Amino acid sequence: MKPPSDRVKTAVAEPAAPQPAAPAEGPRNAISEWAITILLLLFGTTTLVQAFVIPTGSMEDTLLIGDHLLVDKLAYAPSGNFSKYILPYQNPKHGDIIVFRYPVDISQTFVKRTIGVPGDRIKIINQQIYRNGVKLNEPYVYHKNPYPDSFRDNFPSSEPNLMLLDRAREMLANNVVNGEVVVPPNSYFAMGDNRDNSLDSRYWGFVPRENIIGKPLIIYWSYDANTESLASTSVNTLLRHFVDLGEHFFTKTRWSRTFRLIHGYNSTN
């Protein structure tokens, strides 16, 4: 069974809105996050922030189809000789949600959660992830497919039951040690929170560090739409979507999701 496509469609920049994947770590952190958010909204351009819309359900229920995000492009940007002392550049950490160019086709943009960083050993046993021998606590994960899949649920020990992409075959051939995938330098292992319906590193390999665009900052608007409306380039589909917006903007907007900050979650504990 092949998981669905997980593109994140670039949107036209608009206002802002968020969704958390984990509780805030205290008042000071909350104030800092909001201060950074306001600064980005006031002074942001495409160099600082970028707007995206979620067209598939691979990150449900953390991110829903129709969530419109602002992505912080500075968070993982490479630091310069002077800027590294001024701006808080960093590498993706365990549990971070990242936006990146799909390694198989960089014209597409995906959003996933960081499960493994360079040097980590990853394996899945009966749908449960073990990282460096430690079973992860992942309260954000949903299993919505009742049908078992040996490769998906017991990775990488089971034989693939579908045609894997070349990058995934290379990963299984070159980066598996003692039944665990070992994440190489400058690479990340990423998965969707809708774990049974996610086209992720299990199927196309690692995310190169240079492909990572940034981290979702805030959901500035969420609209109850389907994948076809958000991912299709058909003129007729786009027109139907605009008509739907005109007729149902107030009733299909998910007001409770508007202006939610998006957080990562360290799943080790």
Backbone as JSON, one array per atom type, in Angstrom:
{
  "sequence": "MKPPSDRVKTAVAEPAAPQPAAPAEGPRNAISEWAITILLLLFGTTTLVQAFVIPTGSMEDTLLIGDHLLVDKLAYAPSGNFSKYILPYQNPKHGDIIVFRYPVDISQTFVKRTIGVPGDRIKIINQQIYRNGVKLNEPYVYHKNPYPDSFRDNFPSSEPNLMLLDRAREMLANNVVNGEVVVPPNSYFAMGDNRDNSLDSRYWGFVPRENIIGKPLIIYWSYDANTESLASTSVNTLLRHFVDLGEHFFTKTRWSRTFRLIHGYNSTN",
  "N": [[0.85, -1.19, 0.0], [0.66, 2.11, -0.95], [1.5, 5.19, 0.51], [-0.28, 8.37, 0.59], [0.35, 11.32, -1.45], [2.35, 14.03, -0.15], [2.55, 16.81, -0.43], [3.27, 20.25, 0.31], [1.65, 23.07, -0.41], [2.72, 26.11, -1.83], [1.55, 29.22, -0.74], [-0.17, 32.35, -1.31], [1.08, 35.15, 0.38], [-0.51, 36.06, 3.39], [-2.56, 37.16, 6.2], [-1.99, 35.88, 9.64], [-1.81, 32.62, 11.58], [-1.86, 29.87, 14.17], [-0.84, 26.45, 15.39], [-0.31, 24.24, 18.06], [2.05, 21.57, 18.7], [2.88, 20.7, 21.02], [2.83, 21.46, 24.55], [3.44, 24.83, 25.75], [6.59, 25.93, 27.16], [6.65, 27.53, 29.35], [6.05, 30.83, 30.77], [8.02, 32.73, 29.97], [9.12, 31.62, 27.62], [6.81, 31.62, 26.01], [6.29, 34.37, 25.75], [8.64, 35.14, 24.38], [8.32, 33.7, 21.98], [5.99, 34.84, 20.93], [6.91, 37.47, 20.63], [8.91, 37.16, 18.67], [7.29, 36.21, 16.62], [5.61, 38.43, 16.11], [7.5, 40.32, 15.27], [8.41, 39.09, 12.94], [6.07, 39.12, 11.43], [5.68, 41.83, 11.15], [8.0, 42.76, 9.86], [8.67, 40.85, 8.08], [9.62, 39.36, 4.98], [9.73, 37.5, 1.92], [12.21, 36.55, 2.4], [12.39, 36.15, 5.11], [10.0, 34.99, 6.14], [7.6, 32.62, 4.88], [4.63, 31.79, 3.17], [2.54, 28.92, 3.38], [0.31, 26.27, 2.4], [-1.41, 23.47, 3.7], [-1.96, 20.61, 1.88], [-2.49, 17.89, 2.14], [-3.22, 15.0, 4.26], [-1.1, 14.02, 5.85], [0.07, 14.95, 8.2], [-1.9, 14.99, 10.06], [-3.25, 14.75, 13.41], [-2.06, 17.09, 13.92], [-1.43, 19.07, 12.0], [-3.82, 20.16, 9.71], [-5.55, 19.41, 6.61], [-5.86, 22.23, 4.64], [-4.9, 24.02, 6.51], [-3.28, 27.08, 6.77], [-0.05, 28.23, 6.77], [2.57, 30.21, 8.28], [5.95, 30.15, 7.66], [8.97, 30.08, 9.36], [11.84, 31.1, 7.97], [14.32, 31.68, 8.84], [15.12, 30.14, 10.97], [16.56, 27.7, 10.52], [18.48, 28.56, 8.82], [21.68, 28.82, 7.2], [24.4, 30.05, 9.11], [26.23, 33.13, 8.97], [29.51, 34.72, 9.11], [29.18, 36.86, 10.86], [26.44, 37.04, 11.4], [25.83, 34.79, 12.87], [26.25, 35.41, 15.5], [24.21, 37.06, 16.12], [21.65, 36.22, 15.22], [19.36, 33.52, 15.98], [20.32, 30.92, 14.76], [20.01, 27.4, 14.09], [20.25, 23.79, 14.08], [17.84, 21.35, 12.96], [15.99, 19.77, 15.57], [15.23, 16.84, 17.56], [11.85, 15.98, 17.2], [11.1, 18.42, 16.1], [9.01, 20.18, 13.8], [9.38, 20.32, 10.38], [9.77, 22.15, 7.31], [10.43, 21.34, 4.01], [12.19, 20.89, 0.88], [11.09, 18.4, -1.22], [13.08, 15.58, -1.52], [13.06, 13.92, -3.79], [11.83, 15.39, -5.76], [12.42, 18.52, -6.06], [10.76, 20.61, -6.64], [8.49, 20.29, -5.26], [7.09, 20.75, -1.99], [7.38, 19.58, 1.28], [6.02, 18.81, 4.55], [7.03, 17.61, 7.64], [7.75, 15.69, 10.65], [10.72, 15.83, 12.57], [12.39, 12.93, 13.19], [14.8, 11.53, 13.34], [18.17, 12.61, 13.77], [21.5, 13.43, 12.52], [23.54, 10.58, 13.02], [21.77, 9.19, 14.65], [20.08, 6.11, 15.49], [17.49, 4.37, 14.06], [14.5, 2.5, 14.37], [11.45, 0.66, 13.8], [9.06, -1.07, 15.58], [6.24, -2.96, 15.54], [4.67, -0.63, 14.99], [5.75, 1.15, 16.79], [8.2, 3.56, 17.45], [11.69, 3.28, 17.94], [14.44, 4.98, 19.07], [17.84, 5.09, 19.03], [17.76, 2.91, 20.69], [15.86, 3.57, 22.56], [12.48, 3.67, 23.42], [10.11, 5.75, 21.94], [8.01, 8.36, 23.2], [5.15, 9.42, 21.82], [2.78, 11.44, 21.71], [1.5, 12.88, 19.75], [1.03, 11.3, 17.56], [-1.06, 9.57, 15.23], [-2.87, 6.65, 14.39], [-4.56, 5.72, 11.77], [-5.24, 3.88, 9.92], [-6.67, 0.8, 9.71], [-5.58, -1.51, 8.68], [-2.91, -3.82, 8.69], [0.57, -3.38, 7.83], [3.45, -4.75, 6.95], [6.03, -3.68, 6.28], [5.73, -0.91, 6.7], [5.04, -0.85, 9.43], [7.0, -2.24, 10.75], [9.88, -1.39, 10.58], [13.35, -1.1, 9.72], [13.19, -3.81, 9.23], [11.42, -5.55, 7.92], [10.59, -6.92, 4.7], [10.18, -4.81, 1.88], [6.89, -4.22, 0.68], [6.11, -2.96, -1.53], [6.93, -0.96, -4.42], [9.81, 0.69, -3.86], [11.26, 4.0, -3.87], [14.31, 5.01, -5.51], [16.08, 6.34, -3.74], [15.26, 5.42, -1.26], [15.82, 2.71, -1.47], [18.58, 2.84, -1.66], [19.14, 3.84, 0.9], [18.32, 1.66, 2.52], [20.12, -0.21, 1.64], [22.63, 0.84, 2.27], [22.64, 2.1, 4.77], [21.75, 0.64, 6.95], [22.28, -0.9, 9.99], [22.64, -3.63, 12.01], [19.84, -4.06, 12.0], [18.81, -1.5, 12.24], [18.17, 1.79, 11.0], [20.72, 4.0, 10.29], [21.25, 7.35, 10.64], [22.88, 9.4, 8.34], [25.62, 11.88, 8.17], [24.65, 15.37, 7.91], [21.98, 14.89, 7.29], [18.49, 13.97, 7.72], [15.92, 12.08, 9.33], [12.61, 11.88, 8.62], [9.13, 11.92, 9.48], [5.54, 11.62, 9.07], [2.86, 12.71, 11.24], [0.42, 11.45, 11.0], [0.7, 8.52, 10.96], [0.2, 6.13, 9.54], [-0.49, 6.91, 7.05], [1.42, 8.36, 5.52], [3.72, 9.62, 3.3], [6.92, 9.27, 3.65], [10.26, 9.34, 5.13], [10.63, 6.6, 5.27], [9.95, 5.7, 2.79], [11.21, 7.26, 0.84], [13.73, 7.9, 1.72], [16.39, 9.85, 3.32], [16.18, 13.3, 4.5], [18.02, 15.76, 3.01], [20.2, 18.13, 4.57], [20.45, 20.6, 3.28], [18.06, 20.86, 1.97], [16.17, 21.74, 3.7], [13.84, 24.16, 4.48], [12.64, 25.68, 6.54], [10.9, 26.22, 9.69], [7.49, 25.63, 10.63], [5.68, 28.34, 11.89], [3.29, 29.57, 12.69], [-0.25, 29.1, 12.44], [-2.05, 30.89, 10.3], [-4.5, 30.93, 9.17], [-7.22, 28.7, 8.76], [-8.95, 26.55, 6.69], [-11.68, 24.55, 5.84], [-11.12, 22.43, 3.49], [-10.66, 20.24, 0.62], [-8.12, 17.9, -0.56], [-7.89, 17.93, -3.38], [-8.87, 20.48, -4.07], [-6.88, 22.11, -3.05], [-4.44, 21.22, -4.05], [-4.6, 20.88, -6.77], [-3.89, 22.1, -10.09], [-5.68, 22.71, -11.97], [-7.74, 24.87, -13.82], [-10.54, 24.88, -13.64], [-10.94, 23.54, -11.2], [-9.71, 25.32, -9.43], [-11.38, 27.56, -9.78], [-13.78, 26.52, -8.77], [-13.0, 26.26, -6.15], [-12.61, 28.93, -5.35], [-15.22, 29.86, -5.6], [-16.42, 28.32, -3.64], [-15.12, 29.39, -1.42], [-16.16, 31.98, -1.43], [-18.84, 31.44, -0.85], [-18.82, 30.02, 1.56], [-17.02, 31.04, 3.41], [-17.16, 31.97, 6.12], [-18.41, 29.88, 7.5], [-16.87, 27.61, 7.0], [-14.35, 28.25, 7.73], [-11.94, 27.42, 10.11], [-12.15, 28.66, 12.95], [-11.16, 28.25, 15.51], [-8.6, 27.4, 15.18], [-7.17, 29.47, 14.28], [-4.41, 31.66, 14.43], [-2.78, 30.01, 16.01], [0.2, 29.06, 17.62], [2.86, 26.98, 16.47], [4.44, 24.18, 17.74], [7.37, 22.17, 18.35], [8.11, 18.83, 19.57], [9.78, 17.06, 21.95], [10.23, 13.78, 21.84], [11.46, 11.83, 23.35], [11.11, 11.42, 26.08]],
  "CA": [[0.0, 0.0, 0.0], [1.48, 3.31, -1.09], [0.89, 6.34, 1.19], [-0.63, 9.46, -0.3], [1.32, 12.4, -1.65], [2.39, 14.9, 1.01], [3.05, 18.13, -0.8], [2.81, 21.46, 0.96], [1.54, 24.01, -1.52], [3.05, 27.5, -1.51], [0.37, 30.08, -0.81], [0.07, 33.78, -1.36], [1.22, 35.64, 1.75], [-1.71, 36.67, 3.94], [-2.4, 37.31, 7.65], [-1.34, 34.77, 10.34], [-2.53, 31.76, 12.5], [-0.99, 28.79, 14.65], [-1.3, 25.22, 16.04], [0.77, 23.64, 18.81], [2.21, 20.13, 18.76], [3.26, 20.4, 22.4], [2.56, 22.59, 25.41], [4.49, 25.82, 25.91], [7.48, 25.54, 28.23], [6.67, 28.52, 30.4], [5.67, 32.17, 30.34], [9.08, 33.44, 29.26], [9.17, 31.08, 26.26], [5.62, 32.07, 25.3], [6.5, 35.79, 25.43], [9.66, 35.19, 23.33], [7.77, 33.21, 20.72], [5.08, 35.85, 20.38], [7.7, 38.62, 20.21], [9.52, 36.81, 17.38], [6.21, 36.13, 15.64], [5.17, 39.79, 15.76], [8.56, 40.93, 14.49], [8.41, 38.49, 11.6], [4.89, 39.58, 10.71], [5.83, 43.25, 10.85], [9.13, 43.06, 8.99], [8.98, 39.7, 7.25], [9.45, 39.29, 3.53], [9.96, 36.11, 1.55], [13.49, 36.12, 2.95], [12.23, 35.8, 6.52], [8.88, 34.07, 6.31], [6.94, 32.25, 3.64], [3.3, 31.22, 3.42], [2.26, 27.61, 2.8], [-0.97, 25.67, 2.77], [-1.3, 22.02, 3.82], [-2.95, 20.02, 0.98], [-2.73, 16.46, 2.41], [-3.45, 14.68, 5.67], [-0.01, 13.24, 6.43], [0.44, 15.45, 9.52], [-3.05, 15.04, 10.96], [-4.14, 15.89, 13.56], [-1.27, 18.26, 14.27], [-1.74, 20.01, 10.93], [-4.95, 19.66, 8.94], [-5.71, 19.89, 5.24], [-6.46, 23.56, 4.66], [-4.18, 24.93, 7.41], [-2.37, 28.01, 6.1], [1.04, 28.45, 7.72], [3.73, 31.05, 8.03], [7.14, 29.37, 7.97], [10.16, 30.85, 9.73], [12.93, 30.65, 7.12], [15.59, 32.0, 9.48], [15.43, 29.21, 12.06], [17.59, 26.73, 10.13], [19.33, 29.15, 7.78], [23.12, 28.74, 7.54], [24.87, 31.29, 9.72], [27.41, 33.76, 8.4], [30.57, 35.02, 10.08], [28.72, 37.81, 11.87], [25.03, 36.83, 11.76], [25.69, 33.69, 13.82], [26.26, 35.97, 16.85], [23.04, 37.91, 16.29], [20.41, 35.5, 14.97], [19.37, 32.2, 16.64], [20.35, 29.79, 13.84], [20.17, 26.11, 14.74], [19.9, 22.63, 13.28], [16.6, 20.72, 13.43], [16.12, 18.92, 16.74], [14.22, 15.79, 17.69], [10.49, 16.44, 17.41], [10.79, 19.65, 15.36], [8.29, 20.07, 12.53], [10.2, 21.01, 9.39], [9.29, 22.31, 5.93], [11.61, 21.07, 3.19], [12.01, 20.5, -0.52], [11.02, 16.95, -1.38], [14.35, 15.19, -2.15], [12.85, 13.28, -5.08], [11.38, 16.42, -6.7], [12.55, 19.72, -5.23], [9.71, 21.58, -6.94], [7.44, 20.04, -4.28], [7.47, 21.07, -0.62], [6.75, 18.69, 2.26], [6.15, 19.14, 5.97], [7.1, 16.39, 8.45], [8.37, 15.85, 11.96], [12.07, 15.27, 12.65], [12.48, 11.76, 14.06], [16.2, 11.2, 13.53], [19.19, 13.57, 13.36], [22.72, 12.69, 12.17], [24.09, 9.66, 14.02], [20.71, 8.43, 15.33], [19.69, 4.79, 15.01], [16.02, 4.36, 14.04], [13.78, 1.3, 13.95], [10.04, 0.62, 14.18], [8.57, -2.41, 15.93], [4.79, -2.92, 15.79], [4.25, 0.77, 14.89], [6.4, 1.96, 17.82], [9.56, 3.97, 17.07], [12.8, 3.23, 18.89], [15.58, 5.81, 18.62], [19.02, 4.77, 19.84], [17.37, 1.9, 21.66], [14.85, 4.1, 23.5], [11.11, 3.76, 22.89], [9.67, 7.15, 21.96], [6.66, 8.74, 23.61], [4.7, 10.29, 20.73], [1.35, 11.71, 21.88], [0.98, 13.55, 18.56], [0.87, 10.33, 16.48], [-2.36, 8.92, 15.03], [-2.9, 5.48, 13.51], [-5.92, 5.78, 11.25], [-5.46, 2.8, 8.96], [-6.81, -0.43, 10.5], [-4.96, -2.65, 8.02], [-1.47, -3.91, 8.96], [1.52, -3.31, 6.72], [4.67, -5.23, 7.61], [7.15, -2.76, 6.08], [5.39, 0.37, 7.34], [4.91, -0.98, 10.88], [8.2, -2.9, 11.29], [10.89, -0.81, 9.68], [13.48, -1.54, 8.34], [13.46, -5.25, 9.24], [10.55, -6.28, 7.01], [10.8, -6.72, 3.27], [9.21, -3.87, 1.28], [5.79, -4.85, -0.06], [5.77, -2.06, -2.63], [8.1, -0.47, -5.15], [10.4, 1.85, -3.2], [12.03, 4.91, -4.7], [15.74, 4.69, -5.51], [16.74, 6.86, -2.55], [14.92, 4.53, -0.14], [16.58, 1.47, -1.67], [19.97, 3.16, -1.29], [19.17, 3.93, 2.36], [18.24, 0.32, 3.09], [21.31, -0.96, 1.26], [23.88, 1.42, 2.77], [22.55, 2.76, 6.08], [21.13, -0.23, 7.96], [23.25, -1.62, 10.81], [21.98, -4.41, 13.07], [18.39, -3.89, 11.97], [18.43, -0.11, 12.49], [18.64, 2.78, 10.03], [21.63, 4.98, 10.9], [21.14, 8.62, 9.9], [24.23, 9.88, 7.99], [25.86, 13.32, 8.39], [23.91, 16.34, 7.1], [20.74, 14.26, 6.85], [17.48, 13.83, 8.76], [14.88, 11.09, 9.08], [11.38, 12.62, 8.91], [7.89, 11.14, 9.33], [4.3, 12.34, 9.34], [2.15, 12.33, 12.47], [-0.6, 10.5, 10.57], [1.78, 7.59, 10.7], [-0.16, 5.07, 8.59], [-0.82, 7.52, 5.75], [2.42, 9.39, 5.32], [4.83, 9.35, 2.4], [8.0, 9.88, 4.42], [11.61, 8.8, 4.95], [10.59, 5.16, 5.07], [9.67, 5.41, 1.38], [12.09, 7.99, -0.08], [15.05, 8.13, 2.28], [16.68, 10.95, 4.24], [16.06, 14.69, 4.07], [19.32, 16.46, 3.07], [20.15, 19.37, 5.37], [20.29, 21.78, 2.42], [16.68, 20.92, 1.47], [15.26, 22.23, 4.75], [13.5, 25.57, 4.27], [12.39, 26.35, 7.81], [9.95, 25.57, 10.59], [6.2, 26.33, 10.72], [5.66, 29.26, 13.02], [1.94, 29.91, 13.12], [-1.36, 28.88, 11.5], [-2.72, 32.18, 10.26], [-5.88, 30.72, 8.73], [-7.5, 27.29, 8.47], [-10.2, 26.45, 5.94], [-12.05, 23.16, 5.62], [-11.12, 22.15, 2.05], [-10.12, 18.92, 0.33], [-6.8, 17.88, -1.21], [-8.01, 18.32, -4.78], [-9.03, 21.94, -4.17], [-5.66, 22.81, -2.65], [-3.25, 20.74, -4.75], [-4.79, 20.85, -8.22], [-3.59, 23.31, -10.86], [-6.74, 22.84, -12.95], [-8.46, 26.14, -13.73], [-11.91, 24.6, -13.17], [-10.87, 23.23, -9.76], [-9.42, 26.58, -8.74], [-12.59, 28.38, -9.81], [-14.73, 25.95, -7.81], [-12.5, 26.55, -4.8], [-12.89, 30.34, -5.07], [-16.67, 29.97, -5.4], [-16.67, 27.75, -2.32], [-14.65, 30.38, -0.45], [-17.13, 33.07, -1.39], [-20.12, 31.02, -0.26], [-18.71, 29.36, 2.87], [-15.85, 31.51, 4.14], [-17.36, 32.09, 7.58], [-18.82, 28.62, 8.11], [-15.85, 26.58, 6.82], [-13.1, 28.66, 8.38], [-11.78, 26.82, 11.44], [-11.75, 29.82, 13.74], [-10.44, 27.85, 16.73], [-7.2, 27.13, 14.84], [-6.55, 30.72, 13.82], [-3.37, 32.25, 15.27], [-2.12, 29.06, 16.92], [1.62, 28.83, 17.42], [3.19, 25.59, 16.22], [5.6, 23.78, 18.53], [7.91, 20.82, 18.24], [7.88, 18.0, 20.76], [10.85, 16.09, 22.15], [9.46, 12.56, 22.15], [12.28, 10.81, 24.04], [10.57, 11.13, 27.43]],
  "C": [[0.88, 1.23, 0.0], [0.79, 4.49, -0.42], [0.59, 7.46, 0.22], [0.48, 10.48, -0.44], [1.2, 13.39, -0.51], [2.89, 16.29, 0.69], [2.49, 19.21, 0.12], [2.8, 22.53, -0.1], [1.87, 25.41, -1.04], [1.82, 28.36, -1.71], [0.79, 31.52, -0.98], [0.11, 34.3, 0.06], [-0.04, 36.38, 2.18], [-1.49, 36.91, 5.42], [-1.86, 36.05, 8.32], [-2.2, 33.93, 11.27], [-1.8, 30.49, 12.88], [-1.64, 27.5, 15.13], [-0.16, 24.54, 16.76], [0.82, 22.14, 18.67], [2.66, 19.72, 20.14], [3.01, 21.62, 23.25], [3.72, 23.56, 25.49], [5.31, 25.48, 27.14], [7.55, 26.59, 29.33], [6.38, 29.89, 29.87], [6.74, 32.89, 29.55], [9.18, 32.96, 27.82], [8.0, 31.59, 25.42], [5.79, 33.52, 24.85], [7.53, 35.93, 24.31], [9.11, 34.79, 21.99], [6.85, 34.25, 20.09], [5.84, 37.09, 19.91], [8.33, 38.37, 18.85], [8.46, 36.79, 16.29], [5.78, 37.51, 15.16], [6.22, 40.49, 14.91], [8.59, 40.4, 13.07], [7.23, 38.98, 10.78], [5.03, 41.04, 10.3], [6.89, 43.49, 9.77], [9.44, 41.95, 8.0], [8.75, 39.94, 5.77], [9.65, 37.83, 3.19], [11.32, 35.62, 2.03], [13.37, 35.64, 4.38], [11.13, 34.77, 6.74], [8.27, 33.76, 4.95], [5.62, 31.58, 4.0], [3.14, 29.89, 2.7], [0.86, 27.17, 3.2], [-0.78, 24.16, 2.76], [-2.37, 21.37, 2.92], [-3.27, 18.55, 1.26], [-2.82, 16.22, 3.91], [-2.33, 13.96, 6.36], [0.4, 13.71, 7.83], [-0.76, 15.59, 10.45], [-2.72, 14.3, 12.27], [-3.39, 17.13, 14.03], [-1.52, 19.39, 13.29], [-2.8, 19.39, 10.05], [-4.91, 20.16, 7.5], [-6.43, 21.24, 5.28], [-5.86, 24.5, 5.69], [-3.22, 25.78, 6.58], [-1.31, 28.45, 7.11], [1.95, 29.58, 7.29], [4.94, 30.27, 8.51], [8.32, 30.29, 8.22], [11.35, 30.32, 8.94], [14.3, 30.96, 7.72], [16.06, 30.92, 10.44], [16.58, 28.28, 11.73], [18.51, 27.26, 9.05], [20.79, 29.02, 8.17], [23.61, 30.08, 8.06], [26.11, 31.81, 9.03], [28.42, 34.08, 9.49], [30.1, 35.94, 11.2], [27.31, 37.51, 12.35], [24.86, 35.73, 12.79], [25.69, 34.19, 15.27], [25.01, 36.78, 17.15], [21.74, 37.12, 16.2], [20.49, 34.06, 15.49], [19.32, 31.03, 15.65], [20.57, 28.5, 14.62], [19.91, 25.01, 13.72], [18.59, 22.05, 13.8], [16.88, 19.77, 14.6], [15.05, 17.83, 16.71], [12.85, 16.41, 17.95], [10.12, 17.73, 16.71], [9.96, 19.31, 14.12], [9.06, 20.92, 11.52], [9.49, 21.07, 8.04], [10.52, 22.18, 5.05], [11.23, 20.75, 1.75], [12.1, 18.98, -0.61], [12.27, 16.47, -2.11], [14.19, 14.56, -3.53], [12.48, 14.29, -6.16], [11.36, 17.74, -5.95], [11.54, 20.81, -5.58], [8.53, 21.41, -5.98], [7.98, 20.34, -2.88], [6.68, 20.2, 0.33], [6.88, 19.28, 3.66], [6.07, 17.84, 6.75], [7.68, 16.73, 9.82], [9.75, 15.17, 11.94], [12.1, 14.14, 13.67], [13.93, 11.41, 14.35], [17.11, 12.29, 13.0], [20.47, 12.79, 13.09], [23.27, 11.85, 13.34], [23.05, 8.82, 14.74], [20.51, 7.07, 14.67], [18.17, 4.66, 15.17], [15.51, 2.97, 13.65], [12.34, 1.39, 14.45], [9.66, -0.83, 14.43], [7.1, -2.29, 16.3], [4.28, -1.48, 15.93], [4.91, 1.69, 15.92], [7.84, 2.27, 17.42], [10.52, 3.83, 18.25], [13.95, 4.04, 18.29], [16.74, 5.56, 19.58], [18.66, 3.83, 20.99], [16.3, 2.33, 22.65], [13.5, 4.22, 22.81], [10.61, 5.18, 23.03], [8.23, 7.28, 22.48], [6.17, 9.77, 22.6], [3.19, 10.55, 20.84], [0.7, 12.36, 20.67], [0.65, 12.58, 17.43], [-0.54, 9.76, 16.45], [-2.18, 7.75, 14.08], [-4.34, 5.33, 13.02], [-6.23, 4.7, 10.23], [-5.52, 1.48, 9.72], [-6.08, -1.63, 9.92], [-3.45, -2.67, 8.29], [-0.65, -3.84, 7.69], [2.89, -3.63, 7.33], [5.83, -4.25, 7.47], [6.91, -1.45, 6.82], [5.49, 0.27, 8.86], [6.11, -1.64, 11.54], [9.38, -2.58, 10.38], [12.24, -0.78, 10.37], [13.62, -3.06, 8.2], [12.62, -6.03, 8.25], [10.87, -5.96, 5.56], [9.76, -5.73, 2.73], [8.15, -4.62, 0.5], [5.27, -3.92, -1.15], [7.06, -1.61, -3.28], [8.63, 0.79, -4.48], [11.14, 2.72, -4.2], [13.52, 4.61, -4.54], [16.43, 5.15, -4.23], [16.46, 5.98, -1.34], [15.69, 3.22, -0.25], [18.05, 1.68, -1.3], [20.12, 3.23, 0.23], [19.19, 2.54, 2.99], [19.49, -0.5, 2.77], [22.56, -0.47, 1.99], [23.83, 1.93, 4.21], [21.83, 1.94, 7.14], [22.22, -1.03, 8.66], [22.51, -2.31, 11.94], [20.48, -4.14, 13.15], [17.91, -2.49, 12.28], [18.96, 0.77, 11.36], [19.51, 3.79, 10.78], [21.62, 6.24, 10.03], [22.54, 9.16, 9.62], [24.39, 11.37, 8.28], [25.03, 14.17, 7.43], [22.61, 15.79, 6.54], [19.8, 14.1, 8.03], [16.46, 12.78, 8.33], [13.57, 11.71, 9.54], [10.16, 11.75, 8.64], [6.69, 12.03, 9.61], [3.65, 11.85, 10.62], [0.99, 11.38, 12.19], [0.17, 9.29, 10.05], [1.46, 6.52, 9.67], [-0.42, 5.61, 7.19], [0.13, 8.66, 5.44], [3.5, 8.89, 4.37], [6.05, 10.04, 3.0], [9.32, 9.14, 4.21], [11.64, 7.29, 4.8], [10.53, 4.81, 3.58], [10.58, 6.14, 0.4], [13.42, 8.39, 0.54], [15.17, 9.38, 3.13], [16.4, 12.32, 3.61], [17.45, 15.32, 4.14], [19.18, 17.78, 3.82], [19.87, 20.59, 4.49], [18.87, 21.91, 1.86], [15.72, 21.56, 2.47], [15.1, 23.74, 4.62], [13.33, 26.31, 5.6], [11.43, 25.56, 8.66], [8.63, 26.34, 10.6], [6.14, 27.13, 12.01], [4.26, 29.41, 13.58], [0.94, 29.51, 12.03], [-2.12, 30.2, 11.44], [-4.15, 32.07, 9.77], [-6.04, 29.24, 8.46], [-8.88, 27.19, 7.86], [-10.47, 25.0, 5.59], [-12.21, 22.89, 4.12], [-10.56, 20.75, 1.84], [-8.81, 19.03, -0.44], [-6.88, 18.36, -2.66], [-8.08, 19.83, -4.93], [-7.71, 22.66, -3.93], [-4.43, 22.43, -3.47], [-3.38, 20.81, -6.27], [-4.41, 22.19, -8.86], [-4.63, 23.53, -11.95], [-7.5, 24.15, -12.74], [-9.87, 25.92, -13.18], [-11.93, 24.31, -11.68], [-10.62, 24.49, -8.95], [-10.65, 27.49, -8.69], [-13.63, 27.86, -8.81], [-14.31, 26.26, -6.38], [-12.8, 28.01, -4.42], [-14.39, 30.58, -4.85], [-17.03, 29.45, -4.02], [-16.25, 28.72, -1.22], [-15.67, 31.51, -0.31], [-18.41, 32.69, -0.68], [-20.0, 30.57, 1.19], [-17.55, 29.85, 3.72], [-16.05, 31.47, 5.66], [-17.7, 30.75, 8.22], [-17.74, 27.54, 8.01], [-14.47, 27.0, 7.32], [-13.06, 28.04, 9.77], [-11.24, 27.9, 12.37], [-10.92, 29.44, 14.96], [-8.96, 27.58, 16.45], [-6.44, 28.4, 14.45], [-5.6, 31.28, 14.87], [-2.86, 31.29, 16.35], [-0.64, 28.98, 16.59], [1.86, 27.33, 17.26], [4.49, 25.25, 16.95], [6.09, 22.4, 18.13], [7.62, 20.06, 19.53], [9.01, 17.0, 20.86], [10.23, 14.81, 22.68], [10.26, 11.51, 22.89], [11.66, 10.43, 25.36], [9.05, 10.96, 27.4]]
}
